[in-house]
Amino acid sequence: MNIEITRSISHYLPFTRILKDAQPIVENTLNAIGERLQADIRAEMREDTGAEKESVQFKTKVNSMRGSVTVSSNLVQAAVDENGRKAGSKMAPWKQGSKLYAWVFRHGFVGASLVKTRSRTARFTPRLGKLGRKDSQRARQESIAFRISRKQARDGVPARHVFTRPLHANEVYIHEMVQTALADIARQQNGK
């Protein structure tokens, strides 16, 4: 799954042909826009393992007719954060080895204790019975992951729009950067 947003500066340019001498100015402008969008999108994303933020990349493309910047991520979580999941969808994987199972462990839902007394909370006291302590912990972790997955499938996950919100928030900045680039191009052409 791949999520991307592309903003073409030809949307802002009053002319369709970028002069060859002006290509470095356009490339620098697009790189500045891409870096700003990438930083803002990373700031909007969830903080978990860091893989989500690191997956956000940008690339610029400039040819004789147009220039564009594309900010994208190839992770499924980025697509879920942008578009959400509709209610009634299929359950996410929750068994041992899945990302949800690991997330439950990382966030301390299993084996939690009170900070002041360092004693185990009643909610997480082990029910050993026939299972050993590690088996019981795995079973509880899988049970919690199952419940989270079931709730997400039943109720859906709301869209957070981590790509489109920063894009809309930076429209003025993008417009100003393009206007500055146009002024630099005009100055360069008049100076010849």
TIBA-554211 format. One record per residue (C-alpha): residue in one letter; x, y, z. Coordinates in steps of 0.5 Angstrom, whole numbers, padded with zeros to 4 digits, always signed. Example, Ala and Ser with C-alpha at 12.3 -4.5 7.8 and 13.67 -1.06 7.14 Angstrom:
2
a+0025-0009+0016;s+0027-0002+0014;
! end
This chain:
192
m+0000+0000+0000;n+0003+0007-0002;i+0000+0014+0000;e+0003+0020-0003;i+0001+0027-0004;t+0003+0031-0010;r+0003+0038-0011;s+0005+0041-0018;i+0008+0048-0018;s+0005+0049-0025;h-0002+0050-0021;y+0002+0057-0019;l+0006+0059-0025;p+0003+0063-0030;f+0007+0060-0035;t+0008+0053-0037;r+0015+0053-0040;i+0020+0053-0035;l+0027+0056-0038;k+0033+0052-0037;d+0037+0057-0034;a+0031+0058-0028;q+0031+0050-0027;p+0036+0051-0021;i+0032+0056-0018;v+0026+0052-0019;e+0029+0045-0016;n+0031+0049-0010;t+0024+0052-0009;l+0021+0045-0010;n+0027+0042-0005;a+0025+0047+0001;i+0017+0046+0000;g+0019+0038+0000;e+0023+0039+0006;r+0018+0043+0010;l+0012+0038+0008;q+0016+0032+0010;a+0018+0035+0017;d+0010+0037+0018;i+0008+0031+0016;r+0013+0027+0021;a+0010+0032+0026;e+0003+0030+0025;m+0005+0022+0025;r+0004+0018+0031;e+0010+0016+0036;d+0011+0009+0036;t+0017+0005+0033;g+0020+0011+0029;a+0019+0007+0023;e+0012+0011+0021;k+0016+0018+0021;e+0022+0015+0017;s+0018+0012+0012;v+0016+0019+0010;q+0020+0021+0004;f+0020+0027-0002;k+0022+0027-0009;t+0022+0033-0013;k+0021+0033-0021;v+0023+0038-0026;n+0023+0038-0033;s+0022+0043-0039;m+0014+0043-0038;r+0013+0043-0030;g+0016+0042-0023;s+0013+0038-0018;v+0014+0035-0011;t+0011+0028-0008;v+0011+0027-0001;s+0010+0019+0000;s+0010+0013+0005;n+0010+0006+0003;l+0007+0004+0010;v+0000+0001+0011;q+0000+0005+0018;a+0001+0011+0014;a-0005+0010+0009;v-0009+0008+0016;d-0007+0015+0019;e-0009+0018+0013;n-0016+0015+0011;g-0018+0011+0017;r-0021+0004+0016;k-0029+0004+0015;a-0033+0000+0020;g-0035-0007+0019;s-0028-0008+0016;k-0024-0014+0017;m-0020-0015+0023;a-0013-0013+0023;p-0008-0019+0025;w-0007-0020+0032;k-0004-0027+0034;q+0003-0027+0036;g+0008-0024+0031;s+0004-0019+0029;k+0005-0012+0029;l-0001-0011+0034;y+0001-0016+0039;a+0008-0013+0039;w+0005-0006+0040;v+0001-0009+0046;f+0007-0011+0049;r+0011-0004+0048;h+0005+0000+0051;g+0005-0004+0058;f-0002-0007+0057;v+0001-0014+0060;g+0005-0014+0067;a+0003-0007+0069;s+0005-0005+0076;l+0003+0001+0080;v+0009+0006+0080;k+0009+0008+0087;t+0009+0001+0090;r+0012-0003+0085;s+0006-0008+0086;r+0002-0011+0081;t-0004-0008+0079;a-0010-0013+0081;r-0012-0012+0073;f-0006-0015+0071;t-0005-0021+0077;p-0003-0027+0074;r-0008-0033+0073;l-0003-0038+0073;g-0007-0045+0074;k-0004-0050+0069;l+0000-0045+0065;g+0006-0042+0067;r+0008-0035+0068;k+0011-0033+0061;d+0005-0037+0058;s+0000-0033+0062;q+0003-0027+0060;r+0003-0029+0052;a-0004-0031+0053;r-0006-0024+0056;q-0002-0020+0051;e-0006-0024+0045;s-0013-0023+0049;i-0012-0016+0049;a-0009-0015+0042;f-0015-0019+0040;r-0020-0014+0043;i-0017-0008+0040;s-0017-0011+0033;r-0024-0013+0034;k-0026-0006+0036;q-0022-0003+0030;a-0026-0008+0026;r-0033-0007+0029;d-0032+0001+0030;g-0027+0003+0025;v-0021+0008+0026;p-0022+0015+0024;a-0018+0018+0019;r-0013+0023+0022;h-0011+0026+0015;v-0003+0026+0017;f-0002+0028+0009;t-0007+0033+0007;r-0008+0037+0014;p+0000+0039+0013;l-0001+0040+0006;h-0007+0045+0007;a-0004+0049+0012;n+0002+0050+0008;e-0001+0053+0002;v+0000+0060+0004;y+0008+0058+0005;i+0008+0054-0002;h+0005+0060-0006;e+0010+0065-0003;m+0016+0060-0004;v+0013+0060-0012;q+0012+0067-0012;t+0019+0068-0009;a+0022+0063-0015;l+0018+0067-0020;a+0021+0074-0018;d+0028+0071-0018;i+0027+0068-0025;a+0025+0075-0027;r+0031+0078-0024;q+0035+0073-0027;q+0032+0074-0034;n+0032+0082-0034;g+0040+0081-0031;k+0042+0078-0038;
! end
